């Protein structure tokens, strides 16, 4: 049983075979999938997929690179979509300074990030955090979120083990996907060794981030066993234990079980 906590099946990369692929998931042992939104269109598409498949759930929100399309109606829209019974989180939201180096742009990203954290608080939903090249600012804002009692996951974690430990201390989960299988992923492997399995969530971020031996190809939840095997090796436990514990972790955070 696999719980893919981050999969973009609304992406155009799946247009040719989306429904065959999703329909094959239960037989492949993929019992739960969360499709996070990145803007209005993908948030709506995530909800539509969640309505069609009992094992698909949606998250809604604006990711930082999409900040330019955030307008005066966006906040009300996220609030409305978040009320859908199959919306289990606000996300993905956060900061991405990799492409946006201008201080003005980064300031806007922080404004929309904080605004969406408030929406999560108001909707009583956890958050899915996207953070790239923005370690210090993300930590500062997530400390505020922690004080507010907002739960969540730092998805596709790319920072140090010390940062991971700080998030774990606040109760946040760390999202681990295909990068764990890459030869050069020394930092992430240290993170996996350092934090308890009870704080790790499985994710693909598909269509991106396919694990070895499929690196560079289109990813899907069907490749999660490669990630599980890598985590099991690093933690010195069985693959089955990784599957079960990460499944329970995701159920607790997103499905309130
Ligand atoms: Ni994503």
Boltz pocket constraint, residues with backbone or C-beta under 6 A from the ligand:
constraints:
  - pocket:
      binder: B
      contacts: [[A, 6], [A, 8], [A, 36], [A, 92], [A, 205]]
      max_distance: 6.0
